[in-house]
Amino acid sequence: MNPRSPCLPIALAFTMLLAGTAAAQEEVEPRVPCTEDAMIVFDASGSMAGNMVQGLFSAVTRIDEVRKALAQVLPNAARFRKIGLITYGPGPHTQCNVRLDFPPMPNATERIMSVVNGLTPAGKTPLVAGVQQAAEVLQHRTEKGVVVLLTDGEETCGGAPCALGKLLRENSRDLTVHVIGFQLRAFSWTGAQSIHDVKCLAEETGGLYISAQNRQDLIEAFEKTLGCPMMSAVGGVLR
């Protein structure tokens, strides 16, 4: 080819333009939301057997309301991400029990509901140990992940929620811990500190602290933390 041919600089410029465009696309490519593996850390401590209206008798327990809320939210949420389950509480009332039911799996709705529906609330509230185990299951040091902690009371097994949040922030690749505080009362004798502790756990990891008082609140909280409102279903319908 003639070194002075005008085709050479034009071809070179076109090649550089394509390379630049590809690099720009790579840099601005948006992160796909709601696809990280998730772990639910489920409160089945003794207080979850309490009635819904604190101070008044009710046939509806807290755990019943959570079951109904999860049953409504999970079918859609589990379509987009793998979800696993850890339960804490069930067992002797003096013990701090944490159980890994299963790691994240696709289409986990039926398996989660089978476990949750079979729980008998009892035991203490080792929520910090539950979140720690969920983080390990999600391989938080090298992988992205989401933990959704449900609690209706304060940590009662010696854990420090705020300190755990800071530790996870410093040692995780990208782990977000959301906290749903179910009927946590700021005016109870431990309520204000309990809310502060779990709110700090969420905020240190970039997560949400959501207060829920009833089933509808729980549904909205699980949708915000587990659901994928920005993902489009087949046919372009926004969920």
N, C-alpha and C positions, 0 to 999 in steps of 0.2 A: 504494500500500500504506500502511496505517496505520503511522506511524513508531513507534507504541507496541506494535505487534503482537509477540507473543512468538515468532513464527516467525523474525523477523530475527536475534535473537541466537543462536538454536539453529542456523540455517543457517550463520551466520558461524563459530560454534564448530566445526561439523562440517567446514567448509572448512579451517579452521586445523589441525584434527586430521589431515585427509588430507595436507595439505602437510607437517606435521611428520613423519608416518609415512614419506612418500616421502623426505624429507631424511635421516631416520635410516637407511632402507634403503640410500640412496646412500652414506652414511658408512661403514656396516659391511659393505658388499658385499665378499666375500672376493676376493682376487686369485687368478685361475685359475692353478694351477701347471703347470709343464712345457710351456708353449706358446710360450715365447720361441724365436726362431730360434737355432740352434746351429751352431758351427763346430768340427769335429775338427781338431786340429793334430797330425799323425801323424809319429812318429819313424821315418824310414827311413834313418838314418845308418848308417855301417859297422858299428857295434857290434850293431845289430839282426840281423846275420847270424850272431852268435855262438850257440853251443849253449846249451841251456836250463840245464844243470847246470854252473855255473861251476867250472872246473878239471877237469872230467871230460868225456869225449867223449859227445856225444848227437847223434842224427840230427835231433832236433827243434830248430829255431832259435827265437829269440825272436819274430821277425816271424811265423813260422808260428802260434805260440800266440796272438798278437794277432789274426791273421786269423780263426782259429777262434772266438775270443771275440766279435769284432765280428759275425761271421755269425750268432751265436746271439742277440745282443741287438738288433741293428738292426731286424729286421722289426717288432718291437713298438714300439720307440722312434720309428721314422720314421712311424708311424701318427698320432702326436700333434703332431709339430713338423717344421718344415723344418730340414734339416741340410745343411751344406756341408763341404768338405774342403780342407785345406792340407797338403801334405807337405813335409818338410824333410830334406835329406841327400843324396838320390841325385845322383850325378855324381862328378867327380874327388875323390879323398880329401882334397885340399888346399883344396877350395872350400866355401863356405858357401852352399848352395843352398836357396832357399825357393820353392815353386811353389803358386800358387792353382789348384787343380784345378777347382773350381766353387763358387759362392756357395750359400747355403741354398736348397734346393728340396724340394718335397713328395715323399714316397715315394722317398727317396734310396738305399735299401738296395742295389739292384742296381748303381747307378752308383758308389757308394762301394766296394763289394766288387770291382768291375771294376778300379778304379784300384789299390786296395791289393793285390790278387792279382798285379798286374803289376809291382810295385815290386821293384827289385834294391837292397838296402841298400848304401850307400856314402856317402862324404863326411863332413863335420863335423856339428856339432849346433848350428845357429843357432835355438835354441828361442825366444829372445826376439824375434827378427825374425819368426818364425812367428806368435807370439801377437799382436804388433803388427799384422801384416797381417790377422789374423782379426778383431781389434777394428775395424779400418777397414772391412772388408767388412760387419760387423754395424752400421756407422754408430753406434758406441758413444756418441757425444756427444749423440745425440738419440733413440736407440732402445734398448730393452732387449735383452739378448742373453746367451748362454752360450758360453764357450769351454771345450773339453775338450782339455787338452794331455796327450799321451802322450810320456814320455821314459824312456830307460833309461840316461841319463848326464847329465853336467853340460854347461852351456853352454860351447861351445868357440870361439865366434866374437866374443868381446868384449862380449857383452850382459850386462846386470845385471838378473836376474829380479826381485829385491826392489824395486829402483828402478822398474821397469816397473809392478809392482803398485801402488805408491804413486801413480804418474802416472795410471794408469787409474782408480783410486779417486777422484782429485781431478777428473778431466776427463770422466767418463762419466756418462750418465744413470742407468744401472743395468746394469752389465756384471759378470758373475760368471765368474771363471776357476777351473776345477777342474783339478787336476794328478794324473795317475796315474803314479806312479814305479814303473817295472817293473824289478825286481831291482836297484834302487839299494841299495848296500851302505854302511852307516854306517862300517864298519871299513876300507874301502878308503882309499887315500891321498888321494882327493878326495871320498870318499863323504859324510862328515859335512857338509862345507860345501855340497856339491851338494844334499843333502836340505834343508838350512836355506834355501838360496836359492829353490828352487822351492816349498817350503812357505810361505815369506814371500809369494811371488807369489800363491798361492791365498788366503791369509788376508787380505791387504790388500784383496782384492776380495770378501771374504765367501764364498769358495769352499772346497772340500774338498781336502785333500791325502790321497791314498789310496795306500798301499804295496801292491804286488801282486808275488807271487813265482811264481805259476803261472796256468794257464788259468782255474781256478775263481775265483781272486782277481780276474783281469781281468774276467770276466763280471760279478761282483758290483760291481766298480768302474764299469764302463760302465753298468750298470743304475742305480746311484745318481746318476750324473752326466748321463746322456742319457735314461734311462727315465722313465716317469711312473707310479709306483706308486699315486698318489692319484687318477688318472683312472679312471673307470669305463668299461668297454667296453659295447657294446650288450647289453642284457639285465641290466645291473646287476652284472656280474661284475667284481670288483676285480682289476685287473692289478698 
